[in-house]
Amino acid sequence: MMTHYSFGVSGNLVKFPYREIYYHTLLLEPFLQVPDIQIMASSILRRFLPRKTTWMYGQRMMSSTIDVSVDEQTGIALMRMKRKPVNSLNLEFLQDIRNTIVTLEQNKKCKGLILTSDVPKIFSAGIDILEMYQPNEERLNSFWRALQDMWLQLYMTPLATIAAINGHSPAGGCLISISCDYRIMAPNYTIGLNETLLGIVAPFWFKDAMCNTVGHREAEIALALGKLYSTEEALQKGLVDEVVTSEQIMEAAQKKMLEYVKIPNMARAMSKQLMRQETADKLRSTQDSDVQNFVNFCLQDKVQQSLGFYLEQLKKRKSK
Ligand code: CO8
């Protein structure tokens, strides 16, 4: 279904392809720069658009879980994840992240994307464990497919990508980070693929992305022990590239991104493709069986017990 929203006469057509929403912004543009009017426009639009819809005006895109802005002068987009309380990755959030990347790729002015979190002290807690615990089988299928699709989009995007890791980043949070071209992390947080601590196993493409980042031997140790590295250890092992304070992290990310976007776009994107194609193709050629393996694995009683136990531990830790 195609929905049309038109504000005023024909102007800049802002296209948001995956939801197929089109509207005109030229006349509204000057007004939309004023914060109060942005808030007003936001509440009006929210009334008319379906609840979960991601929408954009001018160079801002918003959904209930993500804020994105694009600086047209530098070509740098900033994506802030804001799915409270811990940016855990459920089906809809994964779709939102992927769709945002697709939209940014179609924006000719956008060359680079900085990913960060709007949730204090947490970059992302990884997969929403509630998607795996006592699941509905059909949704579990869609969920895993959405994770694969998000990962493929992020890992292979022609945009330059930087993770500004301003909080803890376990499991799926680590996957998002290592799928970016460059990682900057703030001190006193942890990052790693800790799946084994939950009694589950990181799939081969998590493992491949980790090997590509820290090398085979370190990845082997990390995966077996479900190792969560401190920021300092992560820097030492090459899991992150740079450490700066939380206050400096956005400035550092912008500075590094300017280096990336200065490189001729096509050459940079193709060299990334060259490095990553093989890893991505490995998943692309086995997506269906990977979904099936995941679903079968999750539905095992033992795995359900482990997940239930882990969730309990999380709650207990909180009540201490
Ligand atoms: N999923 C769902 N809920 C979560 C998750 C999560 N990943 N993490 C935390 N929560 C919930 C907590 O249970 C708590 O809920 P409630 O308020 O209802 O009690 C709420 O979020 C807040 O959590 P905390 O109180 O623990 O918040 P803190 O700020 O103290 O700590 C942390 C934040 C450090 C992120 C901490 O919550 C934590 O360690 N979370 C667990 C992270 C984790 O282990 N994630 C792994 C997920 S698995 C994954 O991503 C890859 C799976 C690969 C698939 C394998 C194939 C089989």
py3Dmol code that shows the C-alpha trace and the ligand (Angstrom):
import py3Dmol

protein = """\
ATOM      1  CA  MET A   1       0.000   0.000   0.000  1.00  0.00           C
ATOM      2  CA  MET A   2       1.264   3.459  -0.842  1.00  0.00           C
ATOM      3  CA  THR A   3       0.529   6.266   1.600  1.00  0.00           C
ATOM      4  CA  HIS A   4       0.924   9.879   0.509  1.00  0.00           C
ATOM      5  CA  TYR A   5       1.373  12.788   2.869  1.00  0.00           C
ATOM      6  CA  SER A   6       1.624  16.160   1.248  1.00  0.00           C
ATOM      7  CA  PHE A   7       2.423  19.359   3.090  1.00  0.00           C
ATOM      8  CA  GLY A   8       1.976  22.381   0.860  1.00  0.00           C
ATOM      9  CA  VAL A   9       2.869  22.592  -2.803  1.00  0.00           C
ATOM     10  CA  SER A  10       5.359  20.492  -4.618  1.00  0.00           C
ATOM     11  CA  GLY A  11       8.923  20.914  -3.333  1.00  0.00           C
ATOM     12  CA  ASN A  12      11.742  18.591  -2.320  1.00  0.00           C
ATOM     13  CA  LEU A  13      10.379  15.133  -2.470  1.00  0.00           C
ATOM     14  CA  VAL A  14      11.637  13.243   0.534  1.00  0.00           C
ATOM     15  CA  LYS A  15      11.391   9.592  -0.135  1.00  0.00           C
ATOM     16  CA  PHE A  16      11.258   6.975   2.557  1.00  0.00           C
ATOM     17  CA  PRO A  17      11.175   3.866   0.472  1.00  0.00           C
ATOM     18  CA  TYR A  18      10.617   0.963   2.781  1.00  0.00           C
ATOM     19  CA  ARG A  19       7.430   2.380   4.229  1.00  0.00           C
ATOM     20  CA  GLU A  20       6.643   4.036   0.927  1.00  0.00           C
ATOM     21  CA  ILE A  21       5.829   7.353   2.475  1.00  0.00           C
ATOM     22  CA  TYR A  22       6.356  10.431   0.358  1.00  0.00           C
ATOM     23  CA  TYR A  23       5.941  14.006   1.284  1.00  0.00           C
ATOM     24  CA  HIS A  24       7.089  17.450   0.294  1.00  0.00           C
ATOM     25  CA  THR A  25       9.279  19.555   2.496  1.00  0.00           C
ATOM     26  CA  LEU A  26      10.513  22.566   0.579  1.00  0.00           C
ATOM     27  CA  LEU A  27       8.012  24.990   2.033  1.00  0.00           C
ATOM     28  CA  LEU A  28       8.267  23.480   5.499  1.00  0.00           C
ATOM     29  CA  GLU A  29      12.055  23.283   5.537  1.00  0.00           C
ATOM     30  CA  PRO A  30      12.827  26.691   7.157  1.00  0.00           C
ATOM     31  CA  PHE A  31      10.221  26.086   9.855  1.00  0.00           C
ATOM     32  CA  LEU A  32      11.466  22.603  10.582  1.00  0.00           C
ATOM     33  CA  GLN A  33      14.831  23.995  11.643  1.00  0.00           C
ATOM     34  CA  VAL A  34      13.151  25.583  14.703  1.00  0.00           C
ATOM     35  CA  PRO A  35      13.199  23.109  17.640  1.00  0.00           C
ATOM     36  CA  ASP A  36       9.715  24.032  18.946  1.00  0.00           C
ATOM     37  CA  ILE A  37       8.236  23.556  15.505  1.00  0.00           C
ATOM     38  CA  GLN A  38      10.097  20.247  15.157  1.00  0.00           C
ATOM     39  CA  ILE A  39       8.429  19.018  18.317  1.00  0.00           C
ATOM     40  CA  MET A  40       5.024  20.237  17.125  1.00  0.00           C
ATOM     41  CA  ALA A  41       5.509  18.660  13.686  1.00  0.00           C
ATOM     42  CA  SER A  42       6.608  15.470  15.399  1.00  0.00           C
ATOM     43  CA  SER A  43       3.470  15.224  17.499  1.00  0.00           C
ATOM     44  CA  ILE A  44       1.218  16.018  14.518  1.00  0.00           C
ATOM     45  CA  LEU A  45       2.939  13.428  12.322  1.00  0.00           C
ATOM     46  CA  ARG A  46       2.826  10.807  15.036  1.00  0.00           C
ATOM     47  CA  ARG A  47      -0.952  11.145  15.158  1.00  0.00           C
ATOM     48  CA  PHE A  48      -1.305  10.295  11.516  1.00  0.00           C
ATOM     49  CA  LEU A  49       1.410   7.726  11.002  1.00  0.00           C
ATOM     50  CA  PRO A  50       1.197   4.164  12.289  1.00  0.00           C
ATOM     51  CA  ARG A  51       2.782   3.824  15.742  1.00  0.00           C
ATOM     52  CA  LYS A  52       5.992   2.059  14.826  1.00  0.00           C
ATOM     53  CA  THR A  53       6.635   3.969  11.616  1.00  0.00           C
ATOM     54  CA  THR A  54       9.998   5.537  11.070  1.00  0.00           C
ATOM     55  CA  TRP A  55       9.562   8.885   9.380  1.00  0.00           C
ATOM     56  CA  MET A  56      11.659  11.741   8.254  1.00  0.00           C
ATOM     57  CA  TYR A  57      11.498  15.432   7.565  1.00  0.00           C
ATOM     58  CA  GLY A  58      14.332  17.534   6.213  1.00  0.00           C
ATOM     59  CA  GLN A  59      17.452  15.619   7.164  1.00  0.00           C
ATOM     60  CA  ARG A  60      16.114  14.022  10.354  1.00  0.00           C
ATOM     61  CA  MET A  61      14.634  10.592  10.677  1.00  0.00           C
ATOM     62  CA  MET A  62      12.989   9.317  13.774  1.00  0.00           C
ATOM     63  CA  SER A  63      11.301   6.223  15.057  1.00  0.00           C
ATOM     64  CA  SER A  64      10.462   5.161  18.560  1.00  0.00           C
ATOM     65  CA  THR A  65      13.810   3.330  18.793  1.00  0.00           C
ATOM     66  CA  ILE A  66      16.199   5.339  16.626  1.00  0.00           C
ATOM     67  CA  ASP A  67      17.093   8.977  15.987  1.00  0.00           C
ATOM     68  CA  VAL A  68      19.020   9.791  12.841  1.00  0.00           C
ATOM     69  CA  SER A  69      20.317  13.066  11.534  1.00  0.00           C
ATOM     70  CA  VAL A  70      22.355  13.751   8.422  1.00  0.00           C
ATOM     71  CA  ASP A  71      24.791  16.632   8.115  1.00  0.00           C
ATOM     72  CA  GLU A  72      24.579  17.440   4.436  1.00  0.00           C
ATOM     73  CA  GLN A  73      27.751  19.485   4.458  1.00  0.00           C
ATOM     74  CA  THR A  74      29.982  16.724   5.747  1.00  0.00           C
ATOM     75  CA  GLY A  75      27.906  13.798   4.453  1.00  0.00           C
ATOM     76  CA  ILE A  76      27.964  12.252   7.941  1.00  0.00           C
ATOM     77  CA  ALA A  77      24.871  10.648   9.477  1.00  0.00           C
ATOM     78  CA  LEU A  78      24.504  10.045  13.180  1.00  0.00           C
ATOM     79  CA  MET A  79      22.302   7.191  14.365  1.00  0.00           C
ATOM     80  CA  ARG A  80      21.383   7.073  18.046  1.00  0.00           C
ATOM     81  CA  MET A  81      19.823   3.901  19.364  1.00  0.00           C
ATOM     82  CA  LYS A  82      17.231   4.549  22.045  1.00  0.00           C
ATOM     83  CA  ARG A  83      15.319   1.372  22.784  1.00  0.00           C
ATOM     84  CA  LYS A  84      15.073   1.538  26.547  1.00  0.00           C
ATOM     85  CA  PRO A  85      16.105   0.201  28.935  1.00  0.00           C
ATOM     86  CA  VAL A  86      19.171  -1.431  27.308  1.00  0.00           C
ATOM     87  CA  ASN A  87      18.884  -1.200  23.486  1.00  0.00           C
ATOM     88  CA  SER A  88      18.257  -4.929  23.312  1.00  0.00           C
ATOM     89  CA  LEU A  89      17.678  -6.106  19.765  1.00  0.00           C
ATOM     90  CA  ASN A  90      14.159  -7.373  19.167  1.00  0.00           C
ATOM     91  CA  LEU A  91      12.562  -8.042  15.784  1.00  0.00           C
ATOM     92  CA  GLU A  92      11.200  -4.551  15.200  1.00  0.00           C
ATOM     93  CA  PHE A  93      14.357  -2.799  16.385  1.00  0.00           C
ATOM     94  CA  LEU A  94      16.483  -4.903  14.028  1.00  0.00           C
ATOM     95  CA  GLN A  95      14.179  -4.017  11.144  1.00  0.00           C
ATOM     96  CA  ASP A  96      14.399  -0.349  12.101  1.00  0.00           C
ATOM     97  CA  ILE A  97      18.195  -0.419  12.113  1.00  0.00           C
ATOM     98  CA  ARG A  98      18.369  -2.149   8.755  1.00  0.00           C
ATOM     99  CA  ASN A  99      15.790   0.102   7.138  1.00  0.00           C
ATOM    100  CA  THR A 100      17.602   3.172   8.408  1.00  0.00           C
ATOM    101  CA  ILE A 101      20.852   2.009   6.805  1.00  0.00           C
ATOM    102  CA  VAL A 102      19.037   1.294   3.511  1.00  0.00           C
ATOM    103  CA  THR A 103      17.510   4.776   3.561  1.00  0.00           C
ATOM    104  CA  LEU A 104      20.848   6.422   4.281  1.00  0.00           C
ATOM    105  CA  GLU A 105      22.495   4.461   1.469  1.00  0.00           C
ATOM    106  CA  GLN A 106      19.907   5.930  -0.907  1.00  0.00           C
ATOM    107  CA  ASN A 107      20.653   9.468   0.234  1.00  0.00           C
ATOM    108  CA  LYS A 108      23.285  10.634  -2.255  1.00  0.00           C
ATOM    109  CA  LYS A 109      24.590  13.211   0.195  1.00  0.00           C
ATOM    110  CA  CYS A 110      25.313  10.647   2.884  1.00  0.00           C
ATOM    111  CA  LYS A 111      28.742   9.000   2.900  1.00  0.00           C
ATOM    112  CA  GLY A 112      29.343   7.934   6.462  1.00  0.00           C
ATOM    113  CA  LEU A 113      27.377   6.704   9.444  1.00  0.00           C
ATOM    114  CA  ILE A 114      28.262   6.976  13.126  1.00  0.00           C
ATOM    115  CA  LEU A 115      26.360   4.579  15.370  1.00  0.00           C
ATOM    116  CA  THR A 116      25.970   5.347  19.026  1.00  0.00           C
ATOM    117  CA  SER A 117      23.543   5.006  21.906  1.00  0.00           C
ATOM    118  CA  ASP A 118      21.179   7.428  23.538  1.00  0.00           C
ATOM    119  CA  VAL A 119      20.824   5.152  26.563  1.00  0.00           C
ATOM    120  CA  PRO A 120      23.263   6.141  29.320  1.00  0.00           C
ATOM    121  CA  LYS A 121      26.054   3.610  29.946  1.00  0.00           C
ATOM    122  CA  ILE A 122      24.735   1.009  27.490  1.00  0.00           C
ATOM    123  CA  PHE A 123      25.602   0.779  23.804  1.00  0.00           C
ATOM    124  CA  SER A 124      23.474  -2.338  23.313  1.00  0.00           C
ATOM    125  CA  ALA A 125      22.760  -5.338  25.560  1.00  0.00           C
ATOM    126  CA  GLY A 126      22.681  -7.531  22.446  1.00  0.00           C
ATOM    127  CA  ILE A 127      19.822  -9.702  21.398  1.00  0.00           C
ATOM    128  CA  ASP A 128      16.599  -9.289  23.321  1.00  0.00           C
ATOM    129  CA  ILE A 129      16.694 -12.537  25.265  1.00  0.00           C
ATOM    130  CA  LEU A 130      12.894 -12.476  25.457  1.00  0.00           C
ATOM    131  CA  GLU A 131      12.827 -13.154  21.707  1.00  0.00           C
ATOM    132  CA  MET A 132      14.559 -16.483  22.375  1.00  0.00           C
ATOM    133  CA  TYR A 133      12.945 -17.422  25.665  1.00  0.00           C
ATOM    134  CA  GLN A 134       9.642 -19.325  25.421  1.00  0.00           C
ATOM    135  CA  PRO A 135       9.265 -18.104  21.856  1.00  0.00           C
ATOM    136  CA  ASN A 136       6.565 -18.275  19.254  1.00  0.00           C
ATOM    137  CA  GLU A 137       8.206 -20.357  16.533  1.00  0.00           C
ATOM    138  CA  GLU A 138       7.061 -18.230  13.619  1.00  0.00           C
ATOM    139  CA  ARG A 139       8.272 -15.039  15.248  1.00  0.00           C
ATOM    140  CA  LEU A 140      11.542 -16.733  16.187  1.00  0.00           C
ATOM    141  CA  ASN A 141      12.064 -17.458  12.475  1.00  0.00           C
ATOM    142  CA  SER A 142      11.379 -13.855  11.482  1.00  0.00           C
ATOM    143  CA  PHE A 143      13.522 -12.580  14.305  1.00  0.00           C
ATOM    144  CA  TRP A 144      16.607 -14.519  13.246  1.00  0.00           C
ATOM    145  CA  ARG A 145      16.090 -13.585   9.611  1.00  0.00           C
ATOM    146  CA  ALA A 146      15.877  -9.924  10.679  1.00  0.00           C
ATOM    147  CA  LEU A 147      19.150 -10.269  12.590  1.00  0.00           C
ATOM    148  CA  GLN A 148      20.863 -11.812   9.561  1.00  0.00           C
ATOM    149  CA  ASP A 149      19.500  -9.087   7.271  1.00  0.00           C
ATOM    150  CA  MET A 150      20.506  -6.278   9.601  1.00  0.00           C
ATOM    151  CA  TRP A 151      23.987  -7.721   9.915  1.00  0.00           C
ATOM    152  CA  LEU A 152      24.460  -8.169   6.168  1.00  0.00           C
ATOM    153  CA  GLN A 153      23.286  -4.607   5.549  1.00  0.00           C
ATOM    154  CA  LEU A 154      25.569  -3.108   8.179  1.00  0.00           C
ATOM    155  CA  TYR A 155      28.584  -5.294   7.447  1.00  0.00           C
ATOM    156  CA  MET A 156      28.489  -4.663   3.704  1.00  0.00           C
ATOM    157  CA  THR A 157      27.151  -1.121   3.534  1.00  0.00           C
ATOM    158  CA  PRO A 158      29.082   1.130   1.153  1.00  0.00           C
ATOM    159  CA  LEU A 159      28.774   3.856   3.796  1.00  0.00           C
ATOM    160  CA  ALA A 160      31.787   4.282   6.039  1.00  0.00           C
ATOM    161  CA  THR A 161      30.724   3.223   9.526  1.00  0.00           C
ATOM    162  CA  ILE A 162      32.063   4.057  12.970  1.00  0.00           C
ATOM    163  CA  ALA A 163      30.777   2.672  16.258  1.00  0.00           C
ATOM    164  CA  ALA A 164      31.006   5.211  19.073  1.00  0.00           C
ATOM    165  CA  ILE A 165      30.676   2.703  21.900  1.00  0.00           C
ATOM    166  CA  ASN A 166      29.516   4.815  24.805  1.00  0.00           C
ATOM    167  CA  GLY A 167      28.392   1.971  27.067  1.00  0.00           C
ATOM    168  CA  HIS A 168      28.413  -1.794  27.629  1.00  0.00           C
ATOM    169  CA  SER A 169      28.348  -3.796  24.443  1.00  0.00           C
ATOM    170  CA  PRO A 170      27.880  -7.543  25.033  1.00  0.00           C
ATOM    171  CA  ALA A 171      27.021 -10.176  22.394  1.00  0.00           C
ATOM    172  CA  GLY A 172      24.806  -8.622  19.688  1.00  0.00           C
ATOM    173  CA  GLY A 173      26.099  -5.200  20.810  1.00  0.00           C
ATOM    174  CA  CYS A 174      29.618  -6.433  20.114  1.00  0.00           C
ATOM    175  CA  LEU A 175      28.454  -7.799  16.742  1.00  0.00           C
ATOM    176  CA  ILE A 176      27.145  -4.375  15.728  1.00  0.00           C
ATOM    177  CA  SER A 177      30.419  -2.798  16.836  1.00  0.00           C
ATOM    178  CA  ILE A 178      32.687  -5.218  14.986  1.00  0.00           C
ATOM    179  CA  SER A 179      30.588  -4.846  11.847  1.00  0.00           C
ATOM    180  CA  CYS A 180      31.541  -1.179  11.636  1.00  0.00           C
ATOM    181  CA  ASP A 181      34.717  -0.025   9.894  1.00  0.00           C
ATOM    182  CA  TYR A 182      36.157   1.559  13.043  1.00  0.00           C
ATOM    183  CA  ARG A 183      35.439   1.444  16.782  1.00  0.00           C
ATOM    184  CA  ILE A 184      35.937   4.089  19.432  1.00  0.00           C
ATOM    185  CA  MET A 185      35.071   3.130  22.998  1.00  0.00           C
ATOM    186  CA  ALA A 186      34.707   5.000  26.276  1.00  0.00           C
ATOM    187  CA  PRO A 187      36.452   3.637  29.407  1.00  0.00           C
ATOM    188  CA  ASN A 188      34.924   1.478  32.158  1.00  0.00           C
ATOM    189  CA  TYR A 189      32.595  -0.565  29.955  1.00  0.00           C
ATOM    190  CA  THR A 190      32.706  -4.111  28.626  1.00  0.00           C
ATOM    191  CA  ILE A 191      32.481  -5.623  25.163  1.00  0.00           C
ATOM    192  CA  GLY A 192      32.610  -9.174  23.838  1.00  0.00           C
ATOM    193  CA  LEU A 193      30.773 -12.225  22.581  1.00  0.00           C
ATOM    194  CA  ASN A 194      29.557 -13.721  25.873  1.00  0.00           C
ATOM    195  CA  GLU A 195      27.049 -16.193  24.385  1.00  0.00           C
ATOM    196  CA  THR A 196      28.525 -19.267  26.109  1.00  0.00           C
ATOM    197  CA  LEU A 197      27.747 -17.673  29.492  1.00  0.00           C
ATOM    198  CA  LEU A 198      24.077 -17.920  28.535  1.00  0.00           C
ATOM    199  CA  GLY A 199      24.466 -21.554  27.499  1.00  0.00           C
ATOM    200  CA  ILE A 200      24.121 -20.639  23.832  1.00  0.00           C
ATOM    201  CA  VAL A 201      26.588 -20.610  20.954  1.00  0.00           C
ATOM    202  CA  ALA A 202      27.456 -17.651  18.755  1.00  0.00           C
ATOM    203  CA  PRO A 203      26.629 -18.545  15.123  1.00  0.00           C
ATOM    204  CA  PHE A 204      29.416 -18.906  12.575  1.00  0.00           C
ATOM    205  CA  TRP A 205      28.968 -15.415  11.181  1.00  0.00           C
ATOM    206  CA  PHE A 206      29.425 -13.812  14.627  1.00  0.00           C
ATOM    207  CA  LYS A 207      32.559 -15.951  14.918  1.00  0.00           C
ATOM    208  CA  ASP A 208      33.771 -14.937  11.454  1.00  0.00           C
ATOM    209  CA  ALA A 209      33.302 -11.236  12.166  1.00  0.00           C
ATOM    210  CA  MET A 210      35.208 -11.688  15.442  1.00  0.00           C
ATOM    211  CA  CYS A 211      38.055 -13.610  13.753  1.00  0.00           C
ATOM    212  CA  ASN A 212      38.289 -10.880  11.112  1.00  0.00           C
ATOM    213  CA  THR A 213      38.712  -8.341  13.908  1.00  0.00           C
ATOM    214  CA  VAL A 214      41.006  -9.934  16.509  1.00  0.00           C
ATOM    215  CA  GLY A 215      42.374 -12.979  14.703  1.00  0.00           C
ATOM    216  CA  HIS A 216      41.571 -16.669  15.003  1.00  0.00           C
ATOM    217  CA  ARG A 217      43.350 -17.531  18.252  1.00  0.00           C
ATOM    218  CA  GLU A 218      42.020 -14.608  20.279  1.00  0.00           C
ATOM    219  CA  ALA A 219      38.514 -15.217  18.904  1.00  0.00           C
ATOM    220  CA  GLU A 220      38.766 -18.879  19.908  1.00  0.00           C
ATOM    221  CA  ILE A 221      39.600 -17.955  23.499  1.00  0.00           C
ATOM    222  CA  ALA A 222      36.993 -15.190  23.581  1.00  0.00           C
ATOM    223  CA  LEU A 223      34.183 -17.413  22.318  1.00  0.00           C
ATOM    224  CA  ALA A 224      34.981 -20.381  24.547  1.00  0.00           C
ATOM    225  CA  LEU A 225      35.109 -18.261  27.690  1.00  0.00           C
ATOM    226  CA  GLY A 226      32.310 -15.890  26.706  1.00  0.00           C
ATOM    227  CA  LYS A 227      34.853 -13.204  27.405  1.00  0.00           C
ATOM    228  CA  LEU A 228      33.711  -9.684  28.150  1.00  0.00           C
ATOM    229  CA  TYR A 229      36.715  -7.404  27.682  1.00  0.00           C
ATOM    230  CA  SER A 230      37.206  -4.185  29.582  1.00  0.00           C
ATOM    231  CA  THR A 231      37.694  -1.159  27.338  1.00  0.00           C
ATOM    232  CA  GLU A 232      41.445  -1.252  27.979  1.00  0.00           C
ATOM    233  CA  GLU A 233      41.739  -4.986  27.182  1.00  0.00           C
ATOM    234  CA  ALA A 234      39.634  -4.504  24.072  1.00  0.00           C
ATOM    235  CA  LEU A 235      42.039  -1.837  22.859  1.00  0.00           C
ATOM    236  CA  GLN A 236      45.011  -4.053  23.585  1.00  0.00           C
ATOM    237  CA  LYS A 237      43.510  -6.959  21.626  1.00  0.00           C
ATOM    238  CA  GLY A 238      42.431  -4.802  18.697  1.00  0.00           C
ATOM    239  CA  LEU A 239      38.745  -5.350  19.388  1.00  0.00           C
ATOM    240  CA  VAL A 240      38.411  -1.562  19.470  1.00  0.00           C
ATOM    241  CA  ASP A 241      40.648   0.918  17.690  1.00  0.00           C
ATOM    242  CA  GLU A 242      40.639   3.915  19.983  1.00  0.00           C
ATOM    243  CA  VAL A 243      39.700   4.843  23.550  1.00  0.00           C
ATOM    244  CA  VAL A 244      38.542   8.303  24.572  1.00  0.00           C
ATOM    245  CA  THR A 245      36.356   9.597  27.401  1.00  0.00           C
ATOM    246  CA  SER A 246      32.574   9.561  27.067  1.00  0.00           C
ATOM    247  CA  GLU A 247      32.662  13.348  26.771  1.00  0.00           C
ATOM    248  CA  GLN A 248      35.088  13.194  23.837  1.00  0.00           C
ATOM    249  CA  ILE A 249      33.641  10.240  22.000  1.00  0.00           C
ATOM    250  CA  MET A 250      31.393  12.057  19.531  1.00  0.00           C
ATOM    251  CA  GLU A 251      34.086  14.540  18.619  1.00  0.00           C
ATOM    252  CA  ALA A 252      36.578  11.720  18.109  1.00  0.00           C
ATOM    253  CA  ALA A 253      34.081   9.815  15.950  1.00  0.00           C
ATOM    254  CA  GLN A 254      33.387  12.872  13.792  1.00  0.00           C
ATOM    255  CA  LYS A 255      37.096  13.515  13.379  1.00  0.00           C
ATOM    256  CA  LYS A 256      37.844   9.960  12.309  1.00  0.00           C
ATOM    257  CA  MET A 257      34.817   9.894  10.012  1.00  0.00           C
ATOM    258  CA  LEU A 258      36.070  12.994   8.201  1.00  0.00           C
ATOM    259  CA  GLU A 259      39.173  10.962   7.341  1.00  0.00           C
ATOM    260  CA  TYR A 260      36.999   8.183   5.897  1.00  0.00           C
ATOM    261  CA  VAL A 261      34.676  10.400   3.875  1.00  0.00           C
ATOM    262  CA  LYS A 262      37.615  12.272   2.338  1.00  0.00           C
ATOM    263  CA  ILE A 263      38.622   9.105   0.492  1.00  0.00           C
ATOM    264  CA  PRO A 264      36.956   8.741  -2.919  1.00  0.00           C
ATOM    265  CA  ASN A 265      33.704   6.986  -2.123  1.00  0.00           C
ATOM    266  CA  MET A 266      33.739   4.217  -4.669  1.00  0.00           C
ATOM    267  CA  ALA A 267      37.332   3.205  -3.991  1.00  0.00           C
ATOM    268  CA  ARG A 268      36.723   3.092  -0.242  1.00  0.00           C
ATOM    269  CA  ALA A 269      33.491   1.128  -0.579  1.00  0.00           C
ATOM    270  CA  MET A 270      35.025  -1.346  -3.017  1.00  0.00           C
ATOM    271  CA  SER A 271      38.034  -1.996  -0.806  1.00  0.00           C
ATOM    272  CA  LYS A 272      35.640  -2.720   2.056  1.00  0.00           C
ATOM    273  CA  GLN A 273      33.707  -5.086  -0.170  1.00  0.00           C
ATOM    274  CA  LEU A 274      36.935  -6.810  -1.118  1.00  0.00           C
ATOM    275  CA  MET A 275      37.776  -7.423   2.534  1.00  0.00           C
ATOM    276  CA  ARG A 276      34.297  -8.570   3.591  1.00  0.00           C
ATOM    277  CA  GLN A 277      32.580 -10.205   0.611  1.00  0.00           C
ATOM    278  CA  GLU A 278      33.676 -13.736   1.401  1.00  0.00           C
ATOM    279  CA  THR A 279      32.436 -13.557   4.998  1.00  0.00           C
ATOM    280  CA  ALA A 280      29.086 -12.103   3.960  1.00  0.00           C
ATOM    281  CA  ASP A 281      28.625 -14.613   1.129  1.00  0.00           C
ATOM    282  CA  LYS A 282      29.129 -17.467   3.543  1.00  0.00           C
ATOM    283  CA  LEU A 283      25.979 -16.425   5.374  1.00  0.00           C
ATOM    284  CA  ARG A 284      24.093 -15.394   2.218  1.00  0.00           C
ATOM    285  CA  SER A 285      24.472 -18.863   0.782  1.00  0.00           C
ATOM    286  CA  THR A 286      23.186 -20.560   3.940  1.00  0.00           C
ATOM    287  CA  GLN A 287      20.615 -18.118   5.330  1.00  0.00           C
ATOM    288  CA  ASP A 288      17.707 -20.570   5.365  1.00  0.00           C
ATOM    289  CA  SER A 289      19.594 -23.382   7.040  1.00  0.00           C
ATOM    290  CA  ASP A 290      21.079 -20.932   9.532  1.00  0.00           C
ATOM    291  CA  VAL A 291      17.541 -19.846  10.502  1.00  0.00           C
ATOM    292  CA  GLN A 292      16.495 -23.458  10.858  1.00  0.00           C
ATOM    293  CA  ASN A 293      19.547 -24.334  12.972  1.00  0.00           C
ATOM    294  CA  PHE A 294      18.916 -21.389  15.247  1.00  0.00           C
ATOM    295  CA  VAL A 295      15.234 -22.207  15.706  1.00  0.00           C
ATOM    296  CA  ASN A 296      15.957 -25.889  16.414  1.00  0.00           C
ATOM    297  CA  PHE A 297      18.688 -24.940  18.848  1.00  0.00           C
ATOM    298  CA  CYS A 298      16.559 -22.414  20.723  1.00  0.00           C
ATOM    299  CA  LEU A 299      13.610 -24.739  21.101  1.00  0.00           C
ATOM    300  CA  GLN A 300      15.663 -27.353  22.984  1.00  0.00           C
ATOM    301  CA  ASP A 301      14.634 -27.772  26.635  1.00  0.00           C
ATOM    302  CA  LYS A 302      18.203 -27.388  27.841  1.00  0.00           C
ATOM    303  CA  VAL A 303      18.642 -24.097  25.999  1.00  0.00           C
ATOM    304  CA  GLN A 304      15.330 -22.798  27.326  1.00  0.00           C
ATOM    305  CA  GLN A 305      16.418 -23.717  30.848  1.00  0.00           C
ATOM    306  CA  SER A 306      19.741 -21.888  30.439  1.00  0.00           C
ATOM    307  CA  LEU A 307      18.027 -18.795  29.094  1.00  0.00           C
ATOM    308  CA  GLY A 308      15.465 -18.850  31.917  1.00  0.00           C
ATOM    309  CA  PHE A 309      18.262 -19.174  34.467  1.00  0.00           C
ATOM    310  CA  TYR A 310      20.220 -16.309  32.880  1.00  0.00           C
ATOM    311  CA  LEU A 311      17.167 -14.037  32.906  1.00  0.00           C
ATOM    312  CA  GLU A 312      16.631 -14.840  36.585  1.00  0.00           C
ATOM    313  CA  GLN A 313      20.254 -13.958  37.319  1.00  0.00           C
ATOM    314  CA  LEU A 314      19.827 -10.635  35.569  1.00  0.00           C
ATOM    315  CA  LYS A 315      16.805  -9.832  37.727  1.00  0.00           C
ATOM    316  CA  LYS A 316      18.587 -10.956  40.943  1.00  0.00           C
ATOM    317  CA  ARG A 317      21.618  -8.837  40.102  1.00  0.00           C
ATOM    318  CA  LYS A 318      19.288  -5.889  39.776  1.00  0.00           C
ATOM    319  CA  SER A 319      17.612  -6.446  43.160  1.00  0.00           C
ATOM    320  CA  LYS A 320      20.989  -6.561  44.988  1.00  0.00           C
TER     321      LYS A 320
END
"""
ligand_1 = """\
57
CO8
N 17.518 -8.959 26.619
C 16.382 -8.691 27.292
N 16.353 -7.995 28.455
C 17.527 -7.550 28.937
C 18.736 -7.793 28.292
C 18.717 -8.540 27.061
N 19.817 -8.794 26.359
N 19.717 -7.225 29.012
C 19.133 -6.655 30.073
N 17.812 -6.833 30.039
C 16.790 -6.329 30.968
C 17.044 -6.764 32.411
O 16.513 -8.050 32.659
C 16.329 -5.675 33.157
O 14.928 -5.950 33.067
P 13.913 -5.526 34.254
O 14.048 -4.041 34.381
O 12.583 -5.987 33.759
O 14.391 -6.270 35.476
C 16.584 -4.426 32.319
O 16.891 -4.908 31.010
C 17.757 -3.592 32.809
O 18.897 -4.442 32.937
P 19.952 -4.268 34.109
O 19.241 -3.915 35.371
O 20.816 -5.484 34.128
O 20.749 -2.976 33.599
P 22.232 -2.560 33.988
O 22.381 -1.157 33.484
O 22.561 -2.847 35.399
O 23.169 -3.533 33.088
C 23.784 -4.689 31.056
C 23.124 -3.445 31.680
C 25.275 -4.674 31.383
C 23.589 -4.616 29.562
C 23.149 -5.965 31.671
O 21.742 -5.824 31.612
C 23.501 -7.233 30.969
O 24.601 -7.739 31.139
N 22.573 -7.759 30.157
C 22.728 -9.028 29.507
C 23.491 -8.850 28.242
C 23.683 -10.147 27.534
O 24.185 -11.101 28.076
N 23.265 -10.189 26.272
C 23.419 -11.356 25.491
C 22.242 -11.562 24.617
S 22.520 -12.912 23.500
C 23.082 -12.230 22.054
O 23.089 -11.049 21.871
C 23.579 -13.126 20.945
C 22.888 -14.401 20.876
C 23.371 -15.190 19.701
C 22.417 -16.313 19.358
C 22.925 -17.641 19.671
C 22.235 -18.703 18.872
C 21.612 -19.749 19.693
"""
view = py3Dmol.view(width=600, height=400)
view.addModel(protein, "pdb")
view.setStyle({"model": 0}, {"cartoon": {"style": "trace"}})
view.addModel(ligand_1, "xyz")
view.setStyle({"model": 1}, {"stick": {}})
view.zoomTo()
view.show()
